[in-house]
Amino acid sequence: MKLDVVTLDGGKAGSIELDDAIFAVSPRKDILQRVVKWQLAKRRAGTHDTQNRGEVSRSHSKFGRQKGSGGARHGSRNAPIFRGGGVAHGPHPRSHAHSLNKKVRALGMKMALSAKAAEGTLLVLDSAVLDAPKTKALKERFAKLGLTNALVIGGAELDGNFKLAARAIPNVDVLPAAGLNVYDVLRRNTLVLTRDAVDAVAARFAPKTEGEAA
């Protein structure tokens, strides 16, 4: 697959060949859903907590007679049926993360990239570098490229000026190549990859040799 490479000013900077094994995979919604669910589960803090009847600050003594009150027989006021009592079967701190096969995660990433390429919402940028961290100037350049809702993936390290200028623009995310993930790719309308990002993606999915696998 061949795509044109553009500059931040909207000019042309040649073309680039994309690997069909990465950017031309038929997407499957079930695979994408599994990977997104795995990602979001890992992000959950899992700090929600409730107090059970043994943890609430109330007396644990029996507050009334067993018989003769004309009502039900109760023990202490910290039971879940009383106001201010403990919570029965409430949530407690735990990890929501679950495992997902590496091959499924890699396939999901390829499918997300391929979906953007098939939709025509994949843009290859020559470089994401600015002379100064000016948000207004970057917004004008994005307007020339038609970018209003986009994820920009740079190389191993992001240009500081570009990162600072982009962080004040709504609906625009900027990540290094190592931060490329399925959820962020799918949540933005346009995926922008720099030349360095394309090389990083190719290296990420390159078949490992016997020495590397060992």
N, C-alpha and C positions, 0 to 999 in steps of 0.2 A: 504494500500500500504506500502510495506516495502522496505527501501533503506539502503545500506551499509553506514556507517559513516567512513570517512577517516581523517587522520591527515595531517598537513601541510607537513610532511616529506613523504607522500605517503603511510603510513602504515594504517592498519585497526584498527578501534576503535569500533567494534561492529556494530549494526544496529539500526534503528529507525523506528517506525511505524508512517506513515503519514495518516492524516484523509482524507478519500476518498471524503468527502463532500467539501474539500478545494482543494485537489490536483488531483482529478479525475473528474472534471467537463468538459463537452464537450464544447470546445471554440467556440465562435461565433464572426466572424470578425466585424459585425456591432456593437456589444456591446463594443468590444475592441476599435474600431475606435471612438465611442462616448466618451469613458472615456479619451482616449489620446487627443482628440480634446478639451475636457473640461479642462484637465491639462494644455495644451499649451496655451489656451486662458487666463487662470489665470496668466500665467507667463509674458504675454505681458505687456510692460510698458504703452503703450497707450499715449506716450508723443509727438507723431508726430503732428506738427502744421504748418499751413500756414496762411499768412496774407490776409484778404479780402480787398476790395477796401477802406474800412474805416480805415484800420490799416496801410497801406503803407505810407512811408514818402514822399509824393508828394503833390503838390498843389491841393486843391479841387476846385479851381476856373476854370471857363470856359476859355479855352485857345484860342479860336478863335471866329470869328463871326458866327452867326447862319446861315446866308446866304451869298452868294457871293464869297465863297472860291473855288468853283468848286469841292469841295469834300463833304464827308458826314458831317452831323451835329453831333458834339460831345460836351460832357460836359467837365469833367476834365480828366487829364492824368492818374488818378489812376484806370481807368476802366480796366477790365481783358483783353480787346483786345489790350492794349498798352504794349509795352515792359517796364518792371518795375512796371507795375500795379498790382493790387491785383489778387488773385486766386479765381476763381469762384467755389464754391462747393468743396473746398479742405478739407483735414482732419483736425480735431481739437482734443485736448486731450480728451480722454474718456476711460472708462474701457471696456475691451473686454470680461470680465468674464461673464459667464452665468451659470444658475443653472442646476444641474443634480441630479436626485433622488438618495438618499443614497443607496437604494437597487441595483440600476444599477451600482453605483461605487463599491459596495462590490462584486457584481457578476463579474464585469470586473477584479477585483483583483484576484478572485478565478480562473477565466478563464486564466489569464496570468500565474499564478503559475501552473495550470494544463497543459497548453501548453508546458511549460518547462519540466514538468515531463513526458509527453507523448513523447516528442522528445528525451528524454534521456539526456537532457542538464541541469538537476538539480543535484547539488552536495551538500551533507550534510557534513559539516566540524565539527570536534570535537570542536575546538576552534580557534579563530583568535587572537593569542597572540604571540608576539615576545619578546625576551630578549633585543634586541637593534634595533633602527630604521635604519636597513641596507637594502637599496633597492636591492643591488646585491644579498644578501642572500634570500630575498623574491622572487625575480625573478627566482632563481634556484629552489626554492620549488614549485613555480607555474609551472615551466617547467616539474617537475616530475608529477604534476597533470594534465598536458595538458591544462593549462589555459593561453590563449593569449588574450581573449576578454571576460571579465567577470564582473558581478556585485556581490560584496560580501556584505552580510547583516549580521551584528553582533547583539549583544544583545542590552539592553537598553543604554549602553554606549560602545563606541569603545575603544579598547586598543590603547593608544597613540603611542606606537612604531609601531604597525601594520599600523595605519593610516598614519603616517609620511613616512614609507617605501613604502607604496602603491601609494602615491600621485604622485610619479615621474615615475610610470609605465604607459605607454600609453594604452588606451583602457581598463583600469581597474578602476572601481568606487567602493568606500567603503561607506556604509551608515549604520546608526544605524537602529534598528528594526522599529522605528517610521517613518523613511524615506522611507520605502518600498512603491513603487508606480508602476503603470502599465507601464508608459512610459519608465522608466529606466530598468524595467525587460525585456521589449520587444526589447530595443535598443542594448542590449548586448547578445552575443551568448550563454553564460553560466551563470546560476544563482547559486550562492554559498550561502547556508544558514548554519549558525552555529547552534549548538543544542539550544542555547538560542534564536536564531531567530525563529526556528521552534516552540518553546514554546510560543514566543510572537505572532506568526501568529495564533496559535491555540487559544490563549486568545483573540485575536482581533476579531475572528469570532465565539467565543463561544456564545451560546444563552443566552440572558439576563434573569435573574429571575424577578419576579414581583417587588421585592424591588428595583432592579437596574433600571428597566424601569421607575419606579416612580421618 
